[in-house]
Amino acid sequence: MSNSSTHLRESSNSSNSIDSNESIGSGDSDLHNQNMVAEEAGSLSWGLSEIPMHVGSAMIRPEDRGKIRAVALESAENHARQQMAMLRRQAETLMEEARRIEERLLLSVQIFQADVNFTPVVGQVYHLYQRSNGTKFLSLIGPNQWGSRASSLGHLGTFKHLADSTWEPV
């Protein structure tokens, strides 16, 4: 029983190998030879080759390395230009912010050099005045609230006290 089953397996294996060779076709001997070489080498990619072996193979064209380099260089230059433009915009924004901070600091120095007879509250609006003798002072009283004394005072501006102890014009 075991001899007959072994014989059946051998005959079915040999018929399979014949069928697979017959499906290749007798007119395409290069492909058949290529498949046989790949089969003998034990390759996992049976029948595939890195170079074209027949008319039906994929066409391999030489690459124009100069064109490839030119396209890559152009792409790199465009990317670099975009990044540089973005960095310039960011630098301009940062410089503008630095100017605003510097202006607030100078204004804060000017206000804190004035007479301040109270503790300024963050978020509150105050008025800076100059007396006829040249001294400056900070007040809660607005320029329209002074009445007859307003003529002896010079209103220098209205400012809001910020959380970082700087001042901004209102």
C-alpha positions in Angstrom: 0.0 0.0 0.0 2.7 2.4 0.9 4.7 1.6 -2.3 1.7 2.4 -4.5 1.0 5.7 -2.7 4.7 6.7 -3.1 4.6 5.7 -6.8 1.4 7.8 -7.2 3.1 10.8 -5.6 6.2 10.5 -7.8 4.1 10.3 -10.9 1.9 13.3 -9.9 5.1 15.3 -9.1 6.7 14.5 -12.4 3.4 15.3 -14.3 3.3 18.7 -12.4 6.9 19.5 -13.5 6.1 18.6 -17.1 2.9 20.7 -17.0 4.8 23.7 -15.7 7.5 23.4 -18.3 4.9 23.0 -21.0 3.2 26.2 -19.9 6.3 28.1 -20.6 6.1 27.3 -24.3 8.5 25.7 -26.6 9.0 28.8 -28.7 10.5 30.9 -25.9 13.7 29.0 -25.1 15.4 32.0 -23.5 12.7 32.3 -20.9 12.8 28.5 -20.3 16.6 28.6 -19.9 16.2 31.6 -17.5 13.7 29.8 -15.4 15.8 26.7 -15.3 18.9 28.7 -14.1 16.8 30.4 -11.4 15.4 27.1 -10.4 18.8 25.5 -10.1 20.1 28.4 -8.0 17.2 27.9 -5.5 16.1 31.5 -6.0 12.8 32.7 -4.4 12.1 34.8 -7.4 11.9 31.9 -9.9 12.1 33.2 -13.4 12.9 36.8 -12.6 16.1 38.5 -13.7 17.6 41.9 -13.1 18.3 42.4 -16.8 15.9 42.1 -19.7 16.1 38.6 -21.2 13.4 38.8 -23.9 11.3 41.2 -25.9 8.5 41.2 -23.3 10.8 42.4 -20.5 10.5 45.9 -19.1 12.4 48.5 -21.0 15.5 49.8 -19.3 16.5 53.3 -20.4 19.6 55.0 -19.3 18.9 57.9 -16.9 20.0 61.4 -17.7 22.0 62.1 -14.5 22.4 65.8 -15.5 18.7 66.3 -15.7 18.1 64.4 -12.4 20.7 66.7 -10.7 19.2 69.8 -12.2 15.7 68.9 -11.1 16.9 68.0 -7.6 19.0 71.2 -7.3 16.1 73.4 -8.5 13.8 71.7 -6.0 16.3 72.2 -3.2 16.8 75.9 -4.2 13.0 76.5 -4.2 12.7 74.9 -0.8 15.5 76.9 0.6 14.0 80.2 -0.9 10.7 79.4 0.8 12.3 78.7 4.1 14.4 81.9 3.9 11.3 84.0 3.1 9.5 82.4 6.0 12.4 83.1 8.3 12.6 86.7 7.1 8.9 87.2 7.8 9.4 85.7 11.3 12.4 87.9 11.9 10.4 91.0 10.8 7.6 90.0 13.2 10.1 89.5 16.0 11.8 92.8 15.3 8.4 94.6 15.4 7.6 92.9 18.6 11.0 94.0 20.1 10.3 97.6 19.0 6.9 97.5 20.7 8.4 96.1 23.9 11.2 98.7 23.8 8.6 101.5 23.4 6.6 100.2 26.3 9.8 100.0 28.4 10.8 103.6 27.6 7.2 104.7 28.4 7.3 102.8 31.6 10.6 104.5 32.6 9.1 107.9 31.9 5.9 107.1 33.9 7.8 105.7 36.9 10.1 108.7 36.9 7.0 110.8 37.4 5.5 111.4 40.9 3.2 108.5 41.7 1.5 109.0 45.1 -0.4 105.6 44.9 0.1 102.0 43.9 -1.0 101.6 40.3 -3.5 98.7 39.7 -3.0 96.4 36.8 -5.6 97.0 34.1 -6.5 100.5 35.3 -6.2 103.5 33.1 -4.1 106.5 34.3 -3.2 110.0 33.0 0.2 111.5 32.9 0.5 115.3 33.4 3.3 117.9 33.5 3.1 120.8 35.9 4.1 124.3 35.0 7.4 123.8 36.9 8.2 120.8 34.6 7.6 118.0 37.1 5.5 115.1 35.9 2.8 113.2 37.9 0.4 110.3 37.3 -3.2 110.7 38.2 -6.5 108.8 38.1 -8.3 112.1 37.1 -8.9 112.6 33.4 -8.1 115.8 31.5 -11.8 116.8 31.3 -12.3 116.3 35.1 -9.9 119.1 36.3 -12.1 122.0 35.8 -10.2 125.4 36.2 -6.9 123.8 37.1 -6.6 122.1 33.7 -4.9 125.2 32.2 -1.9 124.9 34.5 -1.4 121.2 33.6 -0.1 119.7 30.4 -1.7 116.4 29.6 1.0 114.1 28.2 -1.2 111.0 27.6 -3.5 108.3 28.9 -2.0 104.9 29.6 -3.1 101.5 30.8 -1.0 99.6 33.4 -0.2 96.1 32.2 0.4 92.9 34.2 4.2 93.0 33.4 4.4 96.4 35.0 4.7 98.2 31.7 2.3 100.8 30.3 0.6 101.1 26.9 -1.0 104.2 25.4 -4.8 104.1 25.3 
